[in-house]
């Protein structure tokens, strides 16, 4: 497989995401990935192996299958015409990014809260977080929105760009399969504690470097927007591990430090309380304007990540 086949792949894919986002009318491979997971899960659960073994076989089969299908699709595209191959690379990487859709979802909640419609805001929040939203108050909705923006900066921008830089669309799409598996079956509850173990661990491994890479990116973005960059960096370093996830705490802590708000804390997931630690407990209370500020920070961070990955791709092709 060619590594980073075209220097213009990343900026064009990013531009398409900024312009188009995730329109429902457009066929989307990530939605197909979700349906693929739903369709095959019952069959693997019925295997005679233990749930842990079945879960490992399930996750590894889908991850490897995603890579093979993507690579095969690009190979066929290349045999048809080189330009078709180029277009397919760009389109597939575009599908892995979610800058516009993440900002739109968060700003929709922001506008709903500004209108005083808490119940509607909770309903909209349920589409971007895994926690139960019924019992959340207004501040909890704000906190959940900001946490989602911070965490999904890694899931929807940094990690896809990182893997696209390393291996083009095949690795970027493979990452999205890993990430989608974790979001669908990586829960530590009775249903998925064993079957979803491999999916959760694969996601932890895949996001390990990008999550930590997000800290200097967010810090630099904070300098550009003339924010509290020292607080962002120090909070990320000191409290990035204050999270059940080995990765999600780093971008959340950086956002908490820059915004000057407390994030994290206990939440309910499928009726069960998960006692998560607080991040930035010494900081102030969140308000609705922090959602807008978080979106601005996310977009600037995404652009810086693009520049970083794009530069690495060009340097790789020049010197290797």
Wavefront OBJ file of the C-alpha trace (Angstrom):
o trace
v 0.000 0.000 0.000
v 1.255 3.486 -0.849
v 1.719 5.710 2.162
v 0.273 9.210 1.821
v -0.249 8.878 -1.968
v -1.185 12.489 -2.717
v -0.072 15.617 -0.928
v -3.418 17.302 -1.605
v -5.545 14.459 -0.183
v -5.787 15.837 3.364
v -6.572 19.509 2.626
v -9.245 18.633 0.044
v -10.850 16.045 2.320
v -10.828 18.589 5.159
v -12.304 21.258 2.889
v -15.115 18.936 1.827
v -15.908 18.251 5.483
v -15.979 21.967 6.332
v -18.307 22.646 3.380
v -20.531 19.557 3.336
v -20.368 18.125 6.843
v -22.502 14.999 7.131
v -25.714 15.557 5.122
v -28.283 12.791 5.625
v -28.950 12.543 1.878
v -25.343 11.580 1.147
v -24.447 7.861 1.351
v -22.011 7.504 4.244
v -19.657 4.522 4.843
v -19.609 5.185 8.601
v -23.352 4.524 8.746
v -22.743 1.353 6.746
v -20.101 0.371 9.299
v -22.672 0.748 12.073
v -25.176 -1.427 10.219
v -22.461 -3.993 9.531
v -21.705 -4.190 13.259
v -25.399 -4.558 14.130
v -25.898 -7.250 11.509
v -22.943 -9.442 12.466
v -22.988 -9.080 16.248
v -25.724 -11.711 16.874
v -23.909 -14.323 14.752
v -20.627 -13.938 16.609
v -22.387 -14.024 19.979
v -23.827 -17.432 19.066
v -20.409 -18.992 18.506
v -19.410 -21.806 20.843
v -16.427 -19.830 22.146
v -16.509 -17.750 25.310
v -17.913 -14.229 24.932
v -14.418 -12.781 25.294
v -13.050 -14.949 22.468
v -16.098 -14.299 20.309
v -15.718 -10.574 20.902
v -12.066 -10.665 19.883
v -12.895 -12.631 16.743
v -15.773 -10.270 15.950
v -13.740 -7.079 16.355
v -10.634 -8.320 14.550
v -12.702 -9.702 11.660
v -14.500 -6.401 11.110
v -11.358 -4.304 11.514
v -9.353 -6.440 9.090
v -12.344 -6.645 6.749
v -12.644 -2.853 6.667
v -8.997 -2.476 5.701
v -9.248 -5.123 2.969
v -12.495 -3.738 1.522
v -11.144 -0.171 1.479
v -7.829 -1.220 -0.035
v -9.628 -3.402 -2.608
v -12.003 -0.589 -3.532
v -9.067 1.739 -4.125
v -7.216 -0.916 -6.122
v -10.217 -1.328 -8.426
v -10.540 2.457 -8.698
v -6.888 2.686 -9.702
v -7.343 0.102 -12.457
v -10.270 2.111 -13.834
v -8.438 5.444 -13.908
v -5.765 7.158 -11.751
v -7.987 10.207 -11.291
v -10.809 8.003 -10.037
v -8.357 6.566 -7.508
v -7.425 10.078 -6.380
v -11.066 11.076 -5.989
v -11.859 7.919 -4.016
v -8.957 8.546 -1.624
v -10.121 12.099 -0.977
v -13.779 11.132 -0.553
v -13.040 8.255 1.823
v -10.820 10.414 4.043
v -13.507 13.111 4.000
v -15.983 10.552 5.323
v -13.774 9.945 8.377
v -13.780 13.618 9.453
v -16.491 15.346 11.449
v -15.502 18.965 12.118
v -18.631 20.587 10.694
v -21.102 18.010 12.024
v -19.582 18.176 15.529
v -19.693 21.972 15.585
v -23.241 22.000 14.177
v -24.493 19.524 16.788
v -22.916 21.443 19.669
v -24.076 24.838 18.430
v -27.594 23.464 17.958
v -27.618 22.530 21.654
v -26.195 25.980 22.474
v -29.004 27.743 20.604
v -31.633 25.481 22.170
v -30.341 26.209 25.682
v -30.257 29.933 24.914
v -33.944 29.630 24.031
v -34.659 28.024 27.403
v -35.687 24.654 25.937
v -33.909 22.267 28.317
v -35.836 19.126 27.361
v -35.129 19.661 23.674
v -31.459 20.314 24.459
v -31.248 17.032 26.382
v -32.800 15.202 23.457
v -30.226 16.697 21.079
v -27.396 15.911 23.495
v -28.404 12.242 23.484
v -27.255 12.021 19.858
v -23.645 12.927 20.661
v -23.056 11.334 24.095
v -23.503 7.855 25.486
v -24.725 8.909 28.938
v -28.353 8.960 30.065
v -29.741 12.469 29.649
v -33.160 12.302 31.335
v -32.000 13.484 34.769
v -29.499 16.105 33.592
v -29.916 19.715 34.641
v -28.912 22.686 32.499
v -25.282 22.777 33.656
v -24.921 19.038 33.115
v -26.132 19.436 29.522
v -23.578 22.197 28.978
v -20.837 20.072 30.510
v -21.776 17.058 28.407
v -21.726 19.166 25.247
v -18.281 20.636 25.949
v -16.905 17.209 26.894
v -18.242 15.777 23.631
v -16.633 18.572 21.598
v -13.285 17.995 23.333
v -13.314 14.200 23.096
v -14.553 14.152 19.518
v -11.778 16.494 18.469
v -9.637 13.370 18.791
v -12.156 10.802 17.508
v -13.395 12.913 14.613
v -10.338 14.922 13.585
v -6.932 14.169 15.101
v -7.043 10.375 14.863
v -8.488 10.186 11.309
v -5.919 12.716 10.048
v -3.147 10.894 11.911
v -3.989 7.539 10.341
v -4.655 9.052 6.913
v -1.162 10.531 7.073
v 0.319 7.135 7.899
v -1.644 5.026 5.447
v -4.189 6.967 3.426
v -7.865 6.078 3.304
v -7.430 2.366 4.217
v -5.950 3.159 7.634
v -8.313 6.091 8.208
v -11.370 3.917 7.491
v -9.943 1.101 9.623
v -9.647 3.551 12.497
v -13.294 4.558 12.048
v -14.327 0.915 12.295
v -12.366 0.604 15.557
v -13.898 3.800 16.896
v -17.438 2.803 15.884
v -17.021 -0.643 17.445
v -16.002 0.990 20.713
v -18.932 3.414 20.658
v -21.425 0.608 19.965
v -20.172 -2.346 22.029
v -17.253 -1.059 24.099
v -19.400 -0.503 27.218
v -18.339 -1.870 30.598
v -21.808 -3.182 31.453
v -23.153 -6.691 31.852
v -24.116 -7.026 28.193
v -20.755 -6.022 26.722
v -18.244 -6.372 29.580
v -16.788 -9.488 27.932
v -17.918 -9.332 24.303
v -16.903 -5.685 23.890
v -13.542 -5.959 25.653
v -11.456 -6.248 22.485
v -13.267 -3.353 20.810
v -12.649 -1.083 23.799
v -8.976 -2.025 23.992
v -8.424 -1.557 20.261
v -9.873 1.948 20.537
v -7.612 2.701 23.509
v -4.565 1.633 21.506
v -5.608 3.464 18.324
v -6.236 6.757 20.147
v -3.218 6.600 22.469
v -0.879 8.774 20.374
v -3.529 11.091 18.837
v -5.028 11.874 22.270
v -1.656 12.967 23.609
v -0.844 14.762 20.374
v -4.025 16.774 20.888
v -2.569 18.481 23.968
v 0.123 20.549 22.171
v -2.310 21.148 19.297
v -4.987 22.523 21.647
v -2.357 24.536 23.509
v -1.121 26.122 20.274
v -4.711 26.802 19.212
v -5.269 28.515 22.553
v -2.255 30.750 21.908
v -3.672 31.684 18.503
v -7.065 32.648 19.923
v -5.297 34.441 22.801
v -6.745 32.161 25.451
v -5.419 30.684 28.680
v -2.799 28.450 27.060
v -0.787 27.845 30.247
v -3.867 26.634 32.085
v -4.811 24.416 29.133
v -1.412 22.752 29.007
v -0.922 22.429 32.770
v -4.413 21.032 33.356
v -3.929 18.490 30.554
v -0.597 17.340 31.991
v -1.781 17.208 35.619
v -5.333 15.927 35.142
v -5.394 14.229 31.746
v -5.475 10.864 33.487
v -8.493 11.809 35.620
v -10.805 9.796 33.403
v -11.897 6.174 33.088
v -10.665 6.284 29.503
v -6.856 6.328 29.106
v -7.243 8.864 26.284
v -10.376 11.016 26.576
v -9.131 12.862 29.643
v -6.311 14.637 27.806
v -8.349 16.756 25.367
v -11.065 17.255 28.003
v -8.502 18.499 30.543
v -6.960 20.850 27.974
v -10.409 22.280 27.190
v -11.239 22.540 30.896
v -8.063 24.509 31.549
v -8.562 26.881 28.626
v -12.243 27.462 29.372
v -11.643 27.658 33.125
v -14.446 25.198 33.945
v -14.876 21.917 35.770
v -15.665 18.898 33.597
v -16.182 15.194 34.274
v -17.891 13.800 37.351
v -20.470 11.014 37.839
v -22.954 10.169 35.088
v -25.557 7.500 34.416
v -25.068 5.040 31.573
v -27.986 2.729 30.749
v -29.378 3.243 34.233
v -26.106 2.572 36.064
v -24.095 5.307 37.740
v -20.463 5.592 36.653
v -18.453 7.542 39.202
v -16.028 9.393 36.934
v -13.483 11.735 38.532
v -13.739 15.471 38.054
v -11.347 17.309 35.744
v -10.384 20.834 36.799
v -12.316 20.648 40.074
v -10.536 23.841 41.207
v -11.870 25.736 38.191
v -15.135 27.657 37.752
v -18.689 26.672 36.836
v -19.719 26.176 33.236
v -22.214 28.383 31.419
v -23.797 28.238 27.991
v -21.248 30.549 26.336
v -18.529 28.003 27.037
v -20.142 25.763 24.386
v -19.596 28.409 21.712
v -16.040 28.997 22.914
v -15.334 25.246 22.895
v -16.535 24.980 19.292
v -14.222 27.815 18.270
v -11.287 26.145 20.017
v -12.137 22.814 18.367
v -12.206 24.282 14.851
v -8.891 26.121 15.297
v -7.330 22.962 16.769
v -8.635 20.934 13.818
v -7.054 23.335 11.341
v -3.723 23.164 13.176
v -3.882 19.374 13.159
v -4.484 19.448 9.408
v -1.433 21.682 8.900
v 0.710 19.409 11.086
v -0.337 16.192 9.342
v -0.173 17.786 5.906
v 3.352 19.038 6.619
v 4.440 15.588 7.796
v 2.991 14.036 4.650
v 4.881 16.442 2.382
v 8.145 15.968 4.294
v 7.765 12.211 4.107
v 7.384 12.293 0.330
v 10.283 14.735 -0.089
v 12.829 12.875 2.012
v 11.752 9.219 1.731
l 1 2 3 4 5 6 7 8 9 10 11 12 13 14 15 16 17 18 19 20 21 22 23 24 25 26 27 28 29 30 31 32 33 34 35 36 37 38 39 40 41 42 43 44 45 46 47 48 49 50 51 52 53 54 55 56 57 58 59 60 61 62 63 64 65 66 67 68 69 70 71 72 73 74 75 76 77 78 79 80 81 82 83 84 85 86 87 88 89 90 91 92 93 94 95 96 97 98 99 100 101 102 103 104 105 106 107 108 109 110 111 112 113 114 115 116 117 118 119 120 121 122 123 124 125 126 127 128 129 130 131 132 133 134 135 136 137 138 139 140 141 142 143 144 145 146 147 148 149 150 151 152 153 154 155 156 157 158 159 160 161 162 163 164 165 166 167 168 169 170 171 172 173 174 175 176 177 178 179 180 181 182 183 184 185 186 187 188 189 190 191 192 193 194 195 196 197 198 199 200 201 202 203 204 205 206 207 208 209 210 211 212 213 214 215 216 217 218 219 220 221 222 223 224 225 226 227 228 229 230 231 232 233 234 235 236 237 238 239 240 241 242 243 244 245 246 247 248 249 250 251 252 253 254 255 256 257 258 259 260 261 262 263 264 265 266 267 268 269 270 271 272 273 274 275 276 277 278 279 280 281 282 283 284 285 286 287 288 289 290 291 292 293 294 295 296 297 298 299 300 301 302 303 304 305 306 307 308 309 310 311 312 313 314 315 316 317 318 319 320
